[in-house]
């Protein structure tokens, strides 16, 4: 399971020309699921993201978690995080999980993130064509892969 986490001043997801969800200060989480992912991957990633200290404290040092900063989450499914570009110029997405595995994992990730972080969590719509707008704060953008824990 891979994520790209972006600290944002604000973010919104638009589907079919309408705002589906939006957040203020918080973390935009782009989530890619592969067939080998389990609930253990969800638990580890949710713990890591919930405790990630990327928000400024009173001294301007990135020392606060999203919960400490009173932020919100937006989770967007992003199968392209598992793109392979080893051969040719057209990415292969063979490692990305099929919907029958990815959808339950995506939904479980969101549910677990709400419980663990106690923050508001909104999301896009799995499989929909979405337009994401954001104001990256910092900028802070961090990639995390549950298969690279060490």
Beta strands, then each sheet from edge to edge (+ up, - down):
strand 1: 2-15
strand 2: 18-23
strand 3: 26-32
strand 4: 55-56
strand 5: 62-64
strand 6: 72-77
strand 7: 121-123
strand 8: 130-145
sheet 1: 2+ 1- 3+ 6+ 7+
sheet 2: 2+ 1- 8+
sheet 3: 4+ 5-
end
